[in-house]
């Protein structure tokens, strides 16, 4: 059965750089409601990103943000089944502290907490705090991340770390109590080097599922690349894919919403994304920064093709969205799908009531019984 999760809106405007998209405001109550409803409908996990700086532009995209560990600690106390992931900003949080924070949330929700590794692609987030190490960071970030997760794993698994590397030197560093069970590690890397890091050290990686709108990648190329990397390490690593869902009773109604959001596309925010992602001048084309920079540049050259949401989108009727989600879920190597919604409260209800029951990859009858 394909796992389904939700990418909770920890930042303003959610994932739409648009003045006409729903004006999502990040609050604990909003995110608590989203995750509780996701749990009610049998969804498997929720993940909170980390962001310290929004984009320029009238949409105020990501200008206001919550902090993911604090948020998930609160949500852990008011849920009972769903898996929760919080993102770690490696440049800000020392690994011993991150390990202890994760263990603390595990004590609130035993066996239900994991972490998402974030190396960072937007320099201004860290420059504003005097914490940006310089553009040389881009070349060494995965070596840094490797040492970082090694320290965390040693503390979680043995309660002590004496690791000594280029970036971290532990001196009889202790962690007690230890977590109740394994704390899973996820990441979102699309470059070859990033996938190598996941194959060596993480449990799941977020990959692409297609291009643009409703063009599902039936070849499974990103997942296949991850599987090839995992074959070299002999580790069990799974691919999760990130999908934006805009659904309605009919295709026409769903695309009408999308057209409305496109009308308010924030070109200033897109220009900000291009400038920040372009700081990594040696970024591979298939890396996160490389993809953002390339897409933003194309949209700035031809604003008529600009889109307020840069991710892969499924737009259409409940039946059409369910069919496409099944196509993604049936792709070899794909173990889960994480969903973004244009309107999160309405979107969760639409998914639970109308889309999920139609999905063959979700074992719909059993889930309906569990939700009831």
Secondary structure, DSSP 8 states (H G I E B T S, - for coil): --EEEEE---BTTTT--BSSS------HHHHHHHHHHHHHTT--EEEE---S---SSTT-TTSSB--HHHHHHHHHTT-SS-EEEEEEETTTS-HHHHHHHHHHHHHHSTT-EEEEEE--S-HHHHHTTT----TTHHHHHHHHHHHHHHHHHHHHHHSEE--B-SS-B-SSEE--S--SS--EEEE---SHHHHHHHHHH-SEEEE--EETBTEE-TT-HHHHHHHHHHHHHT---EEEEEEEEEEESSHHHHHHHHHHHHHTB-HHHHHHHHHHHTT-TT--TTSHHHHHHHHHHHHHH-GGG--S--S-EEEEEHHHHHHHHHHHHTSTTEEEEEEEESSHHHHHHHIIIIIGGG-GGGTHHHHHHHH-
